[in-house]
Amino acid sequence: MTKIMMTRILVFMGCFLFTGTLWAYGGGGGTTTACKKPKFSAFEPVHLAAVAPGSGFSFVTNEHAHLSGLTVTVKKIPVTVKAVTQGRGLMVTGQLPEGLAGSYARIAITAKSISGCKGQGGWLVKITGVDESTTTP
C-alpha cells in the first residue's frame, strides 16, 4: 500500500515539474502577435523604364498597408498620392515631380500597418530629357 502511495505522489510531483518547464518556454500563451508588414507590387511604369517628367505612376499594396501610414517620395521629394481600395489592398497612383528631367529617380514607398509594422519598397525609373509640355516652339 505504501509503495502505491509513493508512486502516486512521485507521479503527481512530476506533473508539476513538467508543467512548469513547459510554461518557461511560452506554453502559457502570450499577448504578442506576429508582425505583418505591408508589401508592394504591380509597379507601373516598370523598373528602369524611360518616362517623361511629370508622368504618372502606380502600385498595389497588400492588405496590411494602412493609408494613414503611407508615404511616397521621388528623389527624396514628397509626392501626393491617391489610394483606392482594390481587392484586399490599395491601388495607389501619383505623378512624378516636374524638374527631374535627364536623371534616374527612385520612387520610394514607406508604409505602416495598423499594428505598427513598417514596410518599405520602391523602384527606379529613368526620366527622359526635357518635358515637351513646357517647351516653346
C-alpha positions as a Markdown table, in Angstrom:
| # | Residue | x | y | z |
|---|---|---|---|---|
| 1 | Met | 0.0 | 0.0 | 0.0 |
| 2 | Thr | 2.8 | 2.4 | 0.8 |
| 3 | Lys | 4.5 | 1.6 | -2.4 |
| 4 | Ile | 1.4 | 2.5 | -4.4 |
| 5 | Met | 1.0 | 5.7 | -2.4 |
| 6 | Met | 4.7 | 6.7 | -3.0 |
| 7 | Thr | 4.3 | 6.1 | -6.7 |
| 8 | Arg | 1.2 | 8.3 | -7.0 |
| 9 | Ile | 3.0 | 11.1 | -5.1 |
| 10 | Leu | 6.0 | 10.9 | -7.4 |
| 11 | Val | 3.8 | 11.0 | -10.5 |
| 12 | Phe | 1.8 | 13.9 | -9.1 |
| 13 | Met | 5.0 | 15.9 | -8.3 |
| 14 | Gly | 6.5 | 15.0 | -11.7 |
| 15 | Cys | 3.4 | 16.5 | -13.4 |
| 16 | Phe | 4.0 | 19.8 | -11.6 |
| 17 | Leu | 7.7 | 19.9 | -12.6 |
| 18 | Phe | 6.9 | 19.1 | -16.3 |
| 19 | Thr | 4.1 | 21.8 | -16.5 |
| 20 | Gly | 6.5 | 24.4 | -15.0 |
| 21 | Thr | 9.1 | 23.6 | -17.7 |
| 22 | Leu | 6.5 | 24.0 | -20.5 |
| 23 | Trp | 5.4 | 27.4 | -19.2 |
| 24 | Ala | 9.0 | 28.5 | -19.2 |
| 25 | Tyr | 9.1 | 28.0 | -23.0 |
| 26 | Gly | 5.9 | 30.0 | -23.6 |
| 27 | Gly | 3.4 | 27.3 | -23.1 |
| 28 | Gly | 1.3 | 29.7 | -21.0 |
| 29 | Gly | 0.5 | 31.8 | -24.1 |
| 30 | Gly | 1.4 | 35.3 | -24.8 |
| 31 | Thr | -0.1 | 38.6 | -26.0 |
| 32 | Thr | 2.4 | 39.3 | -28.8 |
| 33 | Thr | 1.3 | 38.9 | -32.4 |
| 34 | Ala | 3.4 | 38.4 | -35.5 |
| 35 | Cys | 4.3 | 41.5 | -37.4 |
| 36 | Lys | 2.6 | 41.6 | -40.8 |
| 37 | Lys | 4.5 | 44.0 | -43.0 |
| 38 | Pro | 3.0 | 46.0 | -45.8 |
| 39 | Lys | 4.2 | 44.8 | -49.2 |
| 40 | Phe | 4.1 | 46.4 | -52.7 |
| 41 | Ser | 3.7 | 45.1 | -56.2 |
| 42 | Ala | 2.5 | 45.8 | -59.8 |
| 43 | Phe | 4.8 | 48.8 | -60.2 |
| 44 | Glu | 3.9 | 51.0 | -63.3 |
| 45 | Pro | 5.9 | 52.0 | -65.2 |
| 46 | Val | 8.2 | 49.0 | -64.8 |
| 47 | His | 11.6 | 49.1 | -63.2 |
| 48 | Leu | 14.1 | 51.2 | -65.2 |
| 49 | Ala | 11.5 | 52.3 | -67.7 |
| 50 | Ala | 12.1 | 55.6 | -69.5 |
| 51 | Val | 9.4 | 58.1 | -68.7 |
| 52 | Ala | 8.7 | 61.8 | -69.3 |
| 53 | Pro | 8.9 | 64.3 | -66.4 |
| 54 | Gly | 5.5 | 64.6 | -64.6 |
| 55 | Ser | 4.4 | 61.1 | -65.7 |
| 56 | Gly | 2.0 | 59.1 | -63.7 |
| 57 | Phe | 2.9 | 56.0 | -61.7 |
| 58 | Ser | 1.0 | 53.4 | -59.7 |
| 59 | Phe | 1.5 | 50.4 | -57.5 |
| 60 | Val | -0.6 | 48.0 | -55.4 |
| 61 | Thr | -0.3 | 47.3 | -51.7 |
| 62 | Asn | -1.3 | 44.2 | -49.7 |
| 63 | Glu | -4.0 | 44.2 | -47.1 |
| 64 | His | -1.5 | 45.1 | -44.3 |
| 65 | Ala | -0.7 | 48.6 | -45.6 |
| 66 | His | -2.7 | 51.4 | -43.8 |
| 67 | Leu | -3.5 | 54.5 | -45.8 |
| 68 | Ser | -2.7 | 56.9 | -43.0 |
| 69 | Gly | 0.9 | 55.5 | -42.7 |
| 70 | Leu | 1.7 | 55.6 | -46.4 |
| 71 | Thr | 4.3 | 57.9 | -47.7 |
| 72 | Val | 5.8 | 58.2 | -51.2 |
| 73 | Thr | 8.9 | 60.1 | -52.2 |
| 74 | Val | 10.7 | 60.6 | -55.5 |
| 75 | Lys | 14.4 | 61.6 | -55.1 |
| 76 | Lys | 13.5 | 62.4 | -51.5 |
| 77 | Ile | 10.7 | 64.8 | -52.7 |
| 78 | Pro | 7.4 | 64.0 | -51.0 |
| 79 | Val | 4.7 | 63.1 | -53.6 |
| 80 | Thr | 0.9 | 63.4 | -53.0 |
| 81 | Val | -0.8 | 60.1 | -53.9 |
| 82 | Lys | -4.4 | 58.8 | -54.2 |
| 83 | Ala | -5.3 | 55.4 | -52.9 |
| 84 | Val | -8.4 | 53.4 | -53.8 |
| 85 | Thr | -9.3 | 50.1 | -52.2 |
| 86 | Gln | -8.6 | 47.2 | -54.6 |
| 87 | Gly | -9.3 | 43.7 | -53.5 |
| 88 | Arg | -7.9 | 43.4 | -50.0 |
| 89 | Gly | -5.2 | 46.1 | -50.6 |
| 90 | Leu | -4.9 | 49.5 | -52.1 |
| 91 | Met | -4.2 | 50.8 | -55.7 |
| 92 | Val | -2.0 | 53.8 | -55.3 |
| 93 | Thr | -1.4 | 56.5 | -58.0 |
| 94 | Gly | 0.7 | 59.6 | -58.2 |
| 95 | Gln | 2.8 | 61.8 | -60.5 |
| 96 | Leu | 6.5 | 62.3 | -60.8 |
| 97 | Pro | 7.6 | 65.8 | -59.8 |
| 98 | Glu | 8.5 | 68.3 | -62.5 |
| 99 | Gly | 12.1 | 69.3 | -62.9 |
| 100 | Leu | 13.7 | 65.9 | -62.7 |
| 101 | Ala | 14.5 | 65.7 | -66.4 |
| 102 | Gly | 17.6 | 63.7 | -67.6 |
| 103 | Ser | 18.1 | 61.7 | -64.4 |
| 104 | Tyr | 17.2 | 58.5 | -62.7 |
| 105 | Ala | 14.8 | 58.7 | -59.8 |
| 106 | Arg | 13.7 | 56.1 | -57.1 |
| 107 | Ile | 10.1 | 56.0 | -56.3 |
| 108 | Ala | 10.4 | 55.1 | -52.6 |
| 109 | Ile | 7.4 | 53.8 | -50.6 |
| 110 | Thr | 7.1 | 53.5 | -46.8 |
| 111 | Ala | 4.0 | 52.2 | -45.1 |
| 112 | Lys | 2.9 | 51.1 | -41.7 |
| 113 | Ser | 0.3 | 48.5 | -40.8 |
| 114 | Ile | -2.4 | 49.0 | -38.3 |
| 115 | Ser | -0.3 | 47.2 | -35.7 |
| 116 | Gly | 2.7 | 49.5 | -36.4 |
| 117 | Cys | 4.9 | 47.2 | -38.6 |
| 118 | Lys | 6.9 | 49.1 | -41.2 |
| 119 | Gly | 7.3 | 48.0 | -44.8 |
| 120 | Gln | 9.5 | 49.6 | -47.5 |
| 121 | Gly | 9.7 | 49.2 | -51.2 |
| 122 | Gly | 10.1 | 51.1 | -54.5 |
| 123 | Trp | 11.7 | 51.0 | -57.9 |
| 124 | Leu | 13.8 | 53.1 | -60.2 |
| 125 | Val | 12.8 | 54.9 | -63.4 |
| 126 | Lys | 14.7 | 56.9 | -65.9 |
| 127 | Ile | 13.3 | 60.4 | -66.5 |
| 128 | Thr | 13.9 | 61.4 | -70.1 |
| 129 | Gly | 15.4 | 64.8 | -71.3 |
| 130 | Val | 13.0 | 67.7 | -71.5 |
| 131 | Asp | 9.4 | 67.9 | -70.6 |
| 132 | Glu | 7.7 | 68.5 | -74.0 |
| 133 | Ser | 4.7 | 70.2 | -72.5 |
| 134 | Thr | 6.8 | 73.1 | -71.1 |
| 135 | Thr | 9.0 | 73.8 | -74.2 |
| 136 | Thr | 8.0 | 76.6 | -76.6 |
| 137 | Pro | 8.2 | 76.2 | -80.4 |
